Amino acid sequence: MKESLTPKQKKKLKSVYIRRRVLLLLLLMAIVIGICLFTPFFNIKKVEVVGNNTISAEQILETAAIPQNVNMFKISTGKAKKALLQIPELETVKIRRVLPSKIKIEVTESLPVMYFSYQSGYVVTNDAGRVLAITDSVEGMNLLNMTGLEIKNAKIREKISVQDTGKFDIIINTIQELNRAGLLPEIRSGHFDNLANIHFYLHDGTKVIFGKVSNAEDLEYTVSFFKEVLGQAHRGEGAYIDLTVPERTISGFIEPPKPSPDPEIPEDEEGEDDAGTTGENGETKQEDTQAESQEPESND
């Protein structure tokens, strides 16, 4: 007859059983890790880049420095990600292992939108005010020229440090709202020197007056009217669109456009017209007399 186990013995047997299960699990994990790390089946055969538009895949691959024909579990994706985030134009980076042999690099880009005067040059930022470049020249960049903000400090990949943070927030909110509306490509410069008279200039010279924007709701309302009237308003140098009261938008010219000059008449043509019409010192009359004298006399 089998003797029953005491509670102490049962507890001991249970502990032995658990330890054996854990050891077996660890052994299986070690085998799997060994296979993953040392089998050529998981060697990298392809590194794919997605999400890039302005930055070349070659630059991203070179910066990430992920080697081919190396086991994918032996590389440090964290190190590659850190290196890629040193590229100012990259907003986010995600690196994934795609079994059995591919590494996928997913990026989102941060596009340059505007520039501010800074020290003896310029600081270029995205629409959130994050610094993408500090440069001596912005020639050929086709970016928004922004005025009215004093910059204390600027570091690559960080937001600009400014004297007036309230004004900075208004600028960023306005630019981002214009960006969402798809209007930024129309705009040449933005002027926030006086927050009661915020205004912009379009590429064709048209001045767009926002006036004072009190809150996000007012800003969205103003931008929506701007988009609606843009195709119907007067455009060009000297033209303006006044959105100070959006529902009573005014469009016109600060100075009336100058009329096109009359086409020049060649001197020889002008002389001919004068001789045949008005003449001077009785020339027309003399020609008429000569013409009459040449007519044959009638025989009555």
Contacts in CASP RR format, 6 or more apart in sequence:
PFRMAT RR
TARGET T0000
AUTHOR 0000-0000-0000
METHOD contacts of the structure
MODEL  1
MKESLTPKQKKKLKSVYIRRRVLLLLLLMAIVIGICLFTPFFNIKKVEVV
GNNTISAEQILETAAIPQNVNMFKISTGKAKKALLQIPELETVKIRRVLP
SKIKIEVTESLPVMYFSYQSGYVVTNDAGRVLAITDSVEGMNLLNMTGLE
IKNAKIREKISVQDTGKFDIIINTIQELNRAGLLPEIRSGHFDNLANIHF
YLHDGTKVIFGKVSNAEDLEYTVSFFKEVLGQAHRGEGAYIDLTVPERTI
SGFIEPPKPSPDPEIPEDEEGEDDAGTTGENGETKQEDTQAESQEPESND
5 13 0 8 1.000
36 42 0 8 1.000
36 71 0 8 1.000
36 73 0 8 1.000
37 71 0 8 1.000
37 73 0 8 1.000
37 74 0 8 1.000
38 71 0 8 1.000
39 71 0 8 1.000
40 71 0 8 1.000
41 100 0 8 1.000
41 101 0 8 1.000
42 71 0 8 1.000
42 72 0 8 1.000
42 73 0 8 1.000
42 99 0 8 1.000
42 100 0 8 1.000
42 101 0 8 1.000
43 69 0 8 1.000
43 70 0 8 1.000
43 71 0 8 1.000
43 72 0 8 1.000
43 101 0 8 1.000
44 66 0 8 1.000
44 67 0 8 1.000
44 68 0 8 1.000
44 69 0 8 1.000
44 70 0 8 1.000
44 71 0 8 1.000
44 72 0 8 1.000
44 75 0 8 1.000
44 101 0 8 1.000
44 102 0 8 1.000
44 103 0 8 1.000
45 68 0 8 1.000
45 69 0 8 1.000
45 101 0 8 1.000
45 102 0 8 1.000
46 101 0 8 1.000
46 102 0 8 1.000
46 103 0 8 1.000
47 61 0 8 1.000
47 64 0 8 1.000
47 66 0 8 1.000
47 68 0 8 1.000
47 102 0 8 1.000
47 103 0 8 1.000
47 104 0 8 1.000
47 105 0 8 1.000
48 102 0 8 1.000
48 103 0 8 1.000
48 104 0 8 1.000
48 105 0 8 1.000
49 57 0 8 1.000
49 60 0 8 1.000
49 61 0 8 1.000
49 105 0 8 1.000
49 107 0 8 1.000
50 104 0 8 1.000
50 105 0 8 1.000
50 106 0 8 1.000
50 107 0 8 1.000
51 106 0 8 1.000
51 107 0 8 1.000
51 108 0 8 1.000
51 109 0 8 1.000
52 60 0 8 1.000
52 107 0 8 1.000
52 109 0 8 1.000
53 109 0 8 1.000
54 89 0 8 1.000
54 109 0 8 1.000
54 111 0 8 1.000
55 87 0 8 1.000
55 89 0 8 1.000
55 90 0 8 1.000
55 107 0 8 1.000
55 109 0 8 1.000
59 87 0 8 1.000
60 84 0 8 1.000
60 87 0 8 1.000
60 105 0 8 1.000
60 107 0 8 1.000
61 105 0 8 1.000
63 83 0 8 1.000
63 84 0 8 1.000
63 86 0 8 1.000
63 87 0 8 1.000
64 80 0 8 1.000
64 83 0 8 1.000
64 84 0 8 1.000
64 95 0 8 1.000
64 105 0 8 1.000
65 80 0 8 1.000
65 83 0 8 1.000
66 75 0 8 1.000
66 80 0 8 1.000
66 103 0 8 1.000
67 75 0 8 1.000
72 97 0 8 1.000
72 101 0 8 1.000
72 103 0 8 1.000
73 97 0 8 1.000
75 103 0 8 1.000
77 95 0 8 1.000
77 96 0 8 1.000
77 97 0 8 1.000
77 103 0 8 1.000
78 95 0 8 1.000
80 95 0 8 1.000
80 105 0 8 1.000
81 93 0 8 1.000
81 94 0 8 1.000
81 95 0 8 1.000
84 90 0 8 1.000
84 93 0 8 1.000
84 105 0 8 1.000
84 107 0 8 1.000
85 93 0 8 1.000
85 157 0 8 1.000
86 157 0 8 1.000
88 110 0 8 1.000
88 131 0 8 1.000
88 132 0 8 1.000
88 133 0 8 1.000
88 156 0 8 1.000
88 157 0 8 1.000
89 109 0 8 1.000
89 110 0 8 1.000
89 111 0 8 1.000
89 112 0 8 1.000
89 132 0 8 1.000
90 107 0 8 1.000
90 108 0 8 1.000
90 109 0 8 1.000
90 110 0 8 1.000
91 107 0 8 1.000
91 108 0 8 1.000
91 109 0 8 1.000
91 110 0 8 1.000
91 126 0 8 1.000
92 107 0 8 1.000
92 108 0 8 1.000
93 105 0 8 1.000
93 106 0 8 1.000
93 107 0 8 1.000
94 105 0 8 1.000
94 106 0 8 1.000
94 107 0 8 1.000
95 103 0 8 1.000
95 104 0 8 1.000
95 105 0 8 1.000
95 106 0 8 1.000
96 103 0 8 1.000
96 104 0 8 1.000
96 106 0 8 1.000
97 103 0 8 1.000
97 104 0 8 1.000
98 104 0 8 1.000
110 126 0 8 1.000
110 130 0 8 1.000
110 132 0 8 1.000
111 126 0 8 1.000
111 127 0 8 1.000
112 124 0 8 1.000
112 125 0 8 1.000
112 126 0 8 1.000
112 132 0 8 1.000
112 133 0 8 1.000
112 141 0 8 1.000
112 143 0 8 1.000
113 125 0 8 1.000
113 126 0 8 1.000
113 127 0 8 1.000
113 143 0 8 1.000
113 144 0 8 1.000
113 175 0 8 1.000
113 179 0 8 1.000
113 184 0 8 1.000
114 124 0 8 1.000
114 125 0 8 1.000
114 127 0 8 1.000
114 129 0 8 1.000
114 143 0 8 1.000
114 144 0 8 1.000
114 145 0 8 1.000
114 146 0 8 1.000
114 175 0 8 1.000
115 122 0 8 1.000
115 123 0 8 1.000
115 124 0 8 1.000
115 125 0 8 1.000
115 138 0 8 1.000
115 141 0 8 1.000
115 143 0 8 1.000
115 144 0 8 1.000
115 145 0 8 1.000
115 146 0 8 1.000
116 122 0 8 1.000
116 123 0 8 1.000
116 125 0 8 1.000
116 146 0 8 1.000
116 147 0 8 1.000
116 149 0 8 1.000
116 151 0 8 1.000
116 160 0 8 1.000
117 147 0 8 1.000
117 151 0 8 1.000
118 134 0 8 1.000
118 151 0 8 1.000
118 154 0 8 1.000
120 136 0 8 1.000
121 134 0 8 1.000
121 135 0 8 1.000
121 136 0 8 1.000
121 137 0 8 1.000
122 134 0 8 1.000
122 135 0 8 1.000
122 136 0 8 1.000
122 137 0 8 1.000
122 138 0 8 1.000
123 131 0 8 1.000
123 133 0 8 1.000
123 134 0 8 1.000
123 135 0 8 1.000
123 151 0 8 1.000
123 154 0 8 1.000
123 160 0 8 1.000
124 131 0 8 1.000
124 132 0 8 1.000
124 133 0 8 1.000
124 134 0 8 1.000
124 135 0 8 1.000
124 138 0 8 1.000
124 141 0 8 1.000
124 143 0 8 1.000
125 131 0 8 1.000
125 132 0 8 1.000
125 160 0 8 1.000
126 132 0 8 1.000
127 172 0 8 1.000
127 175 0 8 1.000
127 176 0 8 1.000
127 179 0 8 1.000
127 184 0 8 1.000
128 159 0 8 1.000
128 172 0 8 1.000
128 176 0 8 1.000
129 159 0 8 1.000
129 160 0 8 1.000
129 172 0 8 1.000
130 157 0 8 1.000
130 158 0 8 1.000
130 159 0 8 1.000
130 160 0 8 1.000
131 154 0 8 1.000
131 155 0 8 1.000
131 156 0 8 1.000
131 157 0 8 1.000
131 158 0 8 1.000
131 159 0 8 1.000
131 160 0 8 1.000
132 156 0 8 1.000
133 156 0 8 1.000
134 154 0 8 1.000
134 156 0 8 1.000
138 145 0 8 1.000
144 175 0 8 1.000
144 184 0 8 1.000
144 187 0 8 1.000
144 188 0 8 1.000
144 189 0 8 1.000
144 190 0 8 1.000
145 188 0 8 1.000
145 189 0 8 1.000
145 190 0 8 1.000
146 171 0 8 1.000
146 189 0 8 1.000
146 190 0 8 1.000
146 191 0 8 1.000
146 192 0 8 1.000
147 189 0 8 1.000
147 190 0 8 1.000
147 191 0 8 1.000
147 192 0 8 1.000
147 193 0 8 1.000
148 167 0 8 1.000
148 191 0 8 1.000
148 192 0 8 1.000
148 193 0 8 1.000
149 162 0 8 1.000
149 164 0 8 1.000
149 167 0 8 1.000
149 168 0 8 1.000
149 171 0 8 1.000
149 192 0 8 1.000
150 162 0 8 1.000
150 163 0 8 1.000
150 164 0 8 1.000
151 160 0 8 1.000
151 161 0 8 1.000
151 162 0 8 1.000
151 163 0 8 1.000
152 161 0 8 1.000
152 162 0 8 1.000
152 163 0 8 1.000
153 160 0 8 1.000
153 161 0 8 1.000
154 160 0 8 1.000
154 161 0 8 1.000
160 168 0 8 1.000
162 168 0 8 1.000
167 192 0 8 1.000
167 195 0 8 1.000
170 192 0 8 1.000
170 195 0 8 1.000
170 198 0 8 1.000
170 213 0 8 1.000
171 192 0 8 1.000
173 216 0 8 1.000
173 219 0 8 1.000
174 198 0 8 1.000
174 210 0 8 1.000
174 213 0 8 1.000
174 219 0 8 1.000
175 184 0 8 1.000
177 216 0 8 1.000
177 219 0 8 1.000
177 220 0 8 1.000
177 223 0 8 1.000
178 184 0 8 1.000
178 187 0 8 1.000
178 223 0 8 1.000
181 223 0 8 1.000
181 224 0 8 1.000
181 226 0 8 1.000
181 227 0 8 1.000
182 227 0 8 1.000
183 223 0 8 1.000
183 226 0 8 1.000
183 227 0 8 1.000
183 230 0 8 1.000
186 202 0 8 1.000
186 203 0 8 1.000
186 230 0 8 1.000
187 200 0 8 1.000
187 201 0 8 1.000
187 202 0 8 1.000
187 203 0 8 1.000
187 208 0 8 1.000
188 200 0 8 1.000
188 201 0 8 1.000
188 202 0 8 1.000
188 203 0 8 1.000
188 205 0 8 1.000
189 200 0 8 1.000
189 201 0 8 1.000
190 198 0 8 1.000
190 199 0 8 1.000
190 200 0 8 1.000
190 201 0 8 1.000
191 198 0 8 1.000
191 199 0 8 1.000
191 200 0 8 1.000
191 201 0 8 1.000
192 198 0 8 1.000
195 212 0 8 1.000
196 211 0 8 1.000
196 212 0 8 1.000
197 209 0 8 1.000
197 211 0 8 1.000
197 212 0 8 1.000
198 209 0 8 1.000
198 210 0 8 1.000
198 211 0 8 1.000
198 212 0 8 1.000
198 213 0 8 1.000
199 207 0 8 1.000
199 208 0 8 1.000
199 209 0 8 1.000
199 210 0 8 1.000
199 211 0 8 1.000
200 207 0 8 1.000
200 208 0 8 1.000
200 210 0 8 1.000
201 207 0 8 1.000
201 208 0 8 1.000
202 208 0 8 1.000
202 235 0 8 1.000
202 236 0 8 1.000
204 235 0 8 1.000
204 236 0 8 1.000
204 237 0 8 1.000
205 235 0 8 1.000
205 236 0 8 1.000
205 237 0 8 1.000
205 238 0 8 1.000
205 239 0 8 1.000
206 233 0 8 1.000
206 234 0 8 1.000
206 235 0 8 1.000
206 236 0 8 1.000
206 238 0 8 1.000
206 239 0 8 1.000
206 240 0 8 1.000
206 241 0 8 1.000
207 238 0 8 1.000
207 239 0 8 1.000
207 240 0 8 1.000
207 241 0 8 1.000
207 254 0 8 1.000
208 226 0 8 1.000
208 240 0 8 1.000
208 241 0 8 1.000
208 243 0 8 1.000
209 240 0 8 1.000
209 241 0 8 1.000
209 242 0 8 1.000
209 243 0 8 1.000
209 244 0 8 1.000
210 222 0 8 1.000
210 226 0 8 1.000
210 243 0 8 1.000
210 244 0 8 1.000
211 243 0 8 1.000
211 244 0 8 1.000
212 244 0 8 1.000
213 219 0 8 1.000
213 222 0 8 1.000
221 246 0 8 1.000
222 243 0 8 1.000
222 246 0 8 1.000
224 246 0 8 1.000
225 243 0 8 1.000
225 246 0 8 1.000
225 247 0 8 1.000
225 249 0 8 1.000
226 241 0 8 1.000
226 243 0 8 1.000
226 246 0 8 1.000
229 241 0 8 1.000
229 243 0 8 1.000
229 249 0 8 1.000
229 251 0 8 1.000
230 241 0 8 1.000
232 251 0 8 1.000
233 239 0 8 1.000
233 241 0 8 1.000
233 249 0 8 1.000
233 251 0 8 1.000
233 252 0 8 1.000
234 240 0 8 1.000
234 241 0 8 1.000
234 251 0 8 1.000
234 252 0 8 1.000
234 253 0 8 1.000
238 253 0 8 1.000
238 254 0 8 1.000
238 255 0 8 1.000
238 257 0 8 1.000
239 251 0 8 1.000
239 252 0 8 1.000
239 253 0 8 1.000
239 254 0 8 1.000
240 250 0 8 1.000
240 251 0 8 1.000
240 252 0 8 1.000
240 253 0 8 1.000
240 254 0 8 1.000
241 249 0 8 1.000
241 250 0 8 1.000
241 251 0 8 1.000
241 252 0 8 1.000
242 249 0 8 1.000
242 250 0 8 1.000
242 251 0 8 1.000
243 249 0 8 1.000
274 280 0 8 1.000
275 283 0 8 1.000
275 284 0 8 1.000
275 287 0 8 1.000
276 284 0 8 1.000
276 287 0 8 1.000
277 284 0 8 1.000
278 284 0 8 1.000
END
